């Protein structure tokens, strides 16, 4: 009887456990075949046209790409959003609303996919009453795939106005980039040694007025290198969800 229990219950259980552990090991081994890339600059000349079905269901649409460049790779999230013109006096006001980092915790309150701990504007440089360079510190937890379930993000990101815009028909253009290294935040009671949860981040955001539809059209591309070394095809949907949830929440789309 004991031998039958070992054969029919314990051995299959051990085999299943071995298969699960092998799959997890394979996941990490495969992910290390490639080194994560330093994200390159994003170059566009004309304001891109959203997909024809982009706004059929929501006021935004997005997609992810796994970009391989030789032995390097990164996750790229492309996001189009359509925002009611009447909500903002002009494109600058819309951008400044997004850059109001002190309110991000308020905007994201109640969101299941992101738990915001803190978001603050660290410094800002203004030109003609508009932010030319603004630096954000943010700390939050986002959803992550098995076996992590949750990932901690703590980062300093600098947003710079691009003037003139590299896209000739956009009214406002910003680039944003992860700021690496140690930072002292006495008001937080902590020393920020370096980014947590992300190795590299770079992106650009463009806004123009769609006069025919009385809407502002936003186009952004964000390139992310997460700290977790897993297959990018597994990480990509979670990175995309974070990018989309923040934008959706800030503009209540």
C-alpha positions as a Python dict, from the first residue, in 0.01 Angstrom:
ca = {
    (1, 'X'): (0, 0, 0),
    (2, 'X'): (281, 239, 95),
    (3, 'X'): (460, 168, -232),
    (4, 'X'): (141, 246, -428),
    (5, 'X'): (103, 582, -249),
    (6, 'X'): (464, 670, -330),
    (7, 'X'): (423, 567, -694),
    (8, 'X'): (82, 722, -766),
    (9, 'X'): (92, 1039, -550),
    (10, 'X'): (437, 1142, -433),
    (11, 'X'): (636, 1068, -750),
    (12, 'X'): (394, 1253, -987),
    (13, 'X'): (395, 1547, -745),
    (14, 'X'): (775, 1559, -747),
    (15, 'X'): (779, 1537, -1127),
    (16, 'X'): (532, 1827, -1153),
    (17, 'X'): (740, 2035, -912),
    (18, 'X'): (1053, 1959, -1114),
    (19, 'X'): (881, 2067, -1435),
    (20, 'X'): (767, 2395, -1277),
    (21, 'X'): (1116, 2469, -1144),
    (22, 'X'): (1270, 2377, -1480),
    (23, 'X'): (1033, 2613, -1658),
    (24, 'X'): (1124, 2898, -1423),
    (25, 'X'): (1495, 2828, -1467),
    (26, 'X'): (1454, 2815, -1843),
    (27, 'X'): (1276, 3151, -1828),
    (28, 'X'): (1571, 3316, -1657),
    (29, 'X'): (1838, 3137, -1858),
    (30, 'X'): (1672, 3234, -2187),
    (31, 'X'): (1632, 3593, -2072),
    (32, 'X'): (2005, 3621, -2013),
    (33, 'X'): (2093, 3525, -2370),
    (34, 'X'): (2045, 3893, -2449),
    (35, 'X'): (2167, 4193, -2256),
    (36, 'X'): (1919, 4473, -2203),
    (37, 'X'): (1978, 4767, -2433),
    (38, 'X'): (2044, 5130, -2359),
    (39, 'X'): (1736, 5286, -2512),
    (40, 'X'): (1814, 5490, -2827),
    (41, 'X'): (1667, 5818, -2937),
    (42, 'X'): (1327, 5819, -3106),
    (43, 'X'): (1320, 5995, -3442),
    (44, 'X'): (993, 6097, -3614),
    (45, 'X'): (932, 6373, -3870),
    (46, 'X'): (554, 6384, -3925),
    (47, 'X'): (290, 6342, -3656),
    (48, 'X'): (190, 5976, -3692),
    (49, 'X'): (-167, 5880, -3780),
    (50, 'X'): (-337, 5658, -3518),
    (51, 'X'): (-466, 5318, -3632),
    (52, 'X'): (-811, 5341, -3791),
    (53, 'X'): (-973, 5154, -3501),
    (54, 'X'): (-771, 5330, -3230),
    (55, 'X'): (-1059, 5516, -3065),
    (56, 'X'): (-1344, 5274, -3134),
    (57, 'X'): (-1369, 5157, -2772),
    (58, 'X'): (-1153, 5388, -2561),
    (59, 'X'): (-1006, 5735, -2601),
    (60, 'X'): (-665, 5575, -2643),
    (61, 'X'): (-488, 5276, -2793),
    (62, 'X'): (-146, 5127, -2739),
    (63, 'X'): (89, 4855, -2851),
    (64, 'X'): (420, 4707, -2742),
    (65, 'X'): (721, 4599, -2944),
    (66, 'X'): (1019, 4395, -2838),
    (67, 'X'): (1308, 4564, -3013),
    (68, 'X'): (1621, 4358, -3075),
    (69, 'X'): (1940, 4531, -3177),
    (70, 'X'): (2217, 4278, -3213),
    (71, 'X'): (2266, 4131, -2866),
    (72, 'X'): (2055, 4398, -2694),
    (73, 'X'): (1681, 4448, -2652),
    (74, 'X'): (1422, 4675, -2491),
    (75, 'X'): (1045, 4705, -2456),
    (76, 'X'): (881, 4987, -2648),
    (77, 'X'): (530, 5111, -2571),
    (78, 'X'): (352, 5332, -2828),
    (79, 'X'): (45, 5519, -2706),
    (80, 'X'): (-209, 5737, -2888),
    (81, 'X'): (-469, 5930, -2687),
    (82, 'X'): (-757, 6160, -2782),
    (83, 'X'): (-836, 6428, -2521),
    (84, 'X'): (-1134, 6665, -2519),
    (85, 'X'): (-1025, 7013, -2632),
    (86, 'X'): (-1267, 7186, -2393),
    (87, 'X'): (-1085, 7043, -2090),
    (88, 'X'): (-775, 7258, -2154),
    (89, 'X'): (-721, 7610, -2280),
    (90, 'X'): (-431, 7504, -2503),
    (91, 'X'): (-175, 7229, -2558),
    (92, 'X'): (64, 7384, -2304),
    (93, 'X'): (-204, 7365, -2033),
    (94, 'X'): (-263, 7000, -2118),
    (95, 'X'): (107, 6922, -2089),
    (96, 'X'): (142, 7112, -1761),
    (97, 'X'): (-148, 6908, -1621),
    (98, 'X'): (44, 6589, -1703),
    (99, 'X'): (362, 6731, -1550),
    (100, 'X'): (185, 6813, -1222),
    (101, 'X'): (355, 6521, -1052),
    (102, 'X'): (243, 6622, -703),
    (103, 'X'): (-110, 6515, -802),
    (104, 'X'): (-26, 6177, -954),
    (105, 'X'): (-112, 5994, -630),
    (106, 'X'): (-452, 6162, -642),
    (107, 'X'): (-502, 6077, -1010),
    (108, 'X'): (-407, 5712, -955),
    (109, 'X'): (-606, 5660, -637),
    (110, 'X'): (-815, 5344, -652),
    (111, 'X'): (-630, 5190, -946),
    (112, 'X'): (-571, 4820, -894),
    (113, 'X'): (-277, 4787, -1133),
    (114, 'X'): (-69, 5064, -969),
    (115, 'X'): (-32, 5148, -601),
    (116, 'X'): (130, 5489, -584),
    (117, 'X'): (340, 5553, -274),
    (118, 'X'): (473, 5897, -364),
    (119, 'X'): (512, 6127, -663),
    (120, 'X'): (676, 6467, -629),
    (121, 'X'): (826, 6742, -841),
    (122, 'X'): (1189, 6770, -731),
    (123, 'X'): (1293, 7071, -938),
    (124, 'X'): (1164, 7280, -1226),
    (125, 'X'): (1302, 7540, -1465),
    (126, 'X'): (1052, 7769, -1636),
    (127, 'X'): (1075, 7973, -1955),
    (128, 'X'): (794, 8211, -2051),
    (129, 'X'): (593, 8066, -1760),
    (130, 'X'): (607, 7713, -1904),
    (131, 'X'): (819, 7426, -1766),
    (132, 'X'): (1130, 7377, -1974),
    (133, 'X'): (1297, 7117, -1750),
    (134, 'X'): (1114, 6939, -1469),
    (135, 'X'): (1236, 6648, -1259),
    (136, 'X'): (1008, 6394, -1094),
    (137, 'X'): (1061, 6144, -814),
    (138, 'X'): (806, 5864, -808),
    (139, 'X'): (767, 5546, -607),
    (140, 'X'): (496, 5290, -676),
    (141, 'X'): (415, 4920, -705),
    (142, 'X'): (284, 4773, -1027),
    (143, 'X'): (155, 4434, -1132),
    (144, 'X'): (417, 4184, -1246),
    (145, 'X'): (410, 3832, -1393),
    (146, 'X'): (455, 3506, -1201),
    (147, 'X'): (657, 3440, -990),
    (148, 'X'): (691, 3809, -887),
    (149, 'X'): (324, 3925, -888),
    (150, 'X'): (431, 4281, -795),
    (151, 'X'): (723, 4500, -890),
    (152, 'X'): (854, 4805, -704),
    (153, 'X'): (944, 5112, -911),
    (154, 'X'): (1142, 5396, -756),
    (155, 'X'): (1294, 5641, -999),
    (156, 'X'): (1397, 5996, -1083),
    (157, 'X'): (1287, 6106, -1431),
    (158, 'X'): (1376, 6431, -1607),
    (159, 'X'): (1133, 6586, -1858),
    (160, 'X'): (1278, 6834, -2108),
    (161, 'X'): (1088, 7049, -2352),
    (162, 'X'): (1197, 7003, -2713),
    (163, 'X'): (1189, 7339, -2888),
    (164, 'X'): (1150, 7345, -3176),
    (165, 'X'): (965, 7016, -3188),
    (166, 'X'): (1129, 6745, -3401),
    (167, 'X'): (778, 6670, -3532),
    (168, 'X'): (694, 6973, -3740),
    (169, 'X'): (315, 6967, -3692),
    (170, 'X'): (310, 6909, -3313),
    (171, 'X'): (243, 7200, -3079),
    (172, 'X'): (422, 7061, -2775),
    (173, 'X'): (706, 6812, -2745),
    (174, 'X'): (884, 6667, -2443),
    (175, 'X'): (1143, 6398, -2390),
    (176, 'X'): (1186, 6211, -2065),
    (177, 'X'): (1476, 6006, -1936),
    (178, 'X'): (1574, 5810, -1628),
    (179, 'X'): (1826, 5999, -1414),
    (180, 'X'): (2077, 5757, -1267),
    (181, 'X'): (2292, 5785, -958),
    (182, 'X'): (2248, 5893, -597),
    (183, 'X'): (2011, 6172, -491),
    (184, 'X'): (1946, 6319, -147),
    (185, 'X'): (1584, 6388, -54),
    (186, 'X'): (1586, 6526, 302),
    (187, 'X'): (1211, 6587, 288),
    (188, 'X'): (1156, 6213, 237),
    (189, 'X'): (1398, 6112, 510),
    (190, 'X'): (1593, 5885, 280),
    (191, 'X'): (1889, 5868, 43),
    (192, 'X'): (1800, 5757, -306),
    (193, 'X'): (2092, 5541, -419),
    (194, 'X'): (1968, 5451, -768),
    (195, 'X'): (1658, 5350, -957),
    (196, 'X'): (1467, 5044, -838),
    (197, 'X'): (1281, 4818, -1080),
    (198, 'X'): (1406, 4986, -1398),
    (199, 'X'): (1751, 4999, -1557),
    (200, 'X'): (1683, 5241, -1840),
    (201, 'X'): (1393, 5454, -1957),
    (202, 'X'): (1365, 5700, -2242),
    (203, 'X'): (1070, 5844, -2428),
    (204, 'X'): (909, 6132, -2612),
    (205, 'X'): (559, 6279, -2599),
    (206, 'X'): (401, 6499, -2866),
    (207, 'X'): (69, 6686, -2865),
    (208, 'X'): (-125, 6859, -3139),
    (209, 'X'): (-475, 6999, -3180),
    (210, 'X'): (-708, 6805, -3408),
    (211, 'X'): (-929, 7096, -3511),
    (212, 'X'): (-1166, 6882, -3718),
    (213, 'X'): (-1267, 6676, -3413),
    (214, 'X'): (-1212, 6933, -3136),
    (215, 'X'): (-968, 6699, -2969),
    (216, 'X'): (-604, 6707, -2866),
    (217, 'X'): (-409, 6416, -3006),
    (218, 'X'): (-122, 6283, -2798),
    (219, 'X'): (146, 6051, -2931),
    (220, 'X'): (411, 5902, -2704),
    (221, 'X'): (677, 5635, -2729),
    (222, 'X'): (835, 5496, -2413),
    (223, 'X'): (1133, 5261, -2415),
    (224, 'X'): (1190, 5065, -2094),
    (225, 'X'): (1453, 4826, -1965),
    (226, 'X'): (1312, 4660, -1651),
    (227, 'X'): (1543, 4534, -1379),
    (228, 'X'): (1376, 4194, -1370),
    (229, 'X'): (1552, 3962, -1611),
    (230, 'X'): (1263, 3771, -1766),
    (231, 'X'): (1156, 3716, -2125),
    (232, 'X'): (1052, 4053, -2271),
    (233, 'X'): (737, 3899, -2422),
    (234, 'X'): (625, 3821, -2066),
    (235, 'X'): (727, 4157, -1918),
    (236, 'X'): (592, 4370, -2206),
    (237, 'X'): (216, 4356, -2122),
    (238, 'X'): (288, 4466, -1765),
    (239, 'X'): (511, 4754, -1877),
    (240, 'X'): (241, 4857, -2124),
    (241, 'X'): (-26, 4846, -1853),
    (242, 'X'): (176, 5076, -1627),
    (243, 'X'): (233, 5332, -1905),
    (244, 'X'): (-132, 5324, -2015),
    (245, 'X'): (-278, 5332, -1661),
    (246, 'X'): (-78, 5643, -1569),
    (247, 'X'): (-185, 5830, -1884),
    (248, 'X'): (-545, 5710, -1857),
    (249, 'X'): (-564, 5815, -1491),
    (250, 'X'): (-402, 6158, -1530),
    (251, 'X'): (-647, 6254, -1807),
    (252, 'X'): (-943, 6051, -1677),
    (253, 'X'): (-986, 5881, -2015),
}
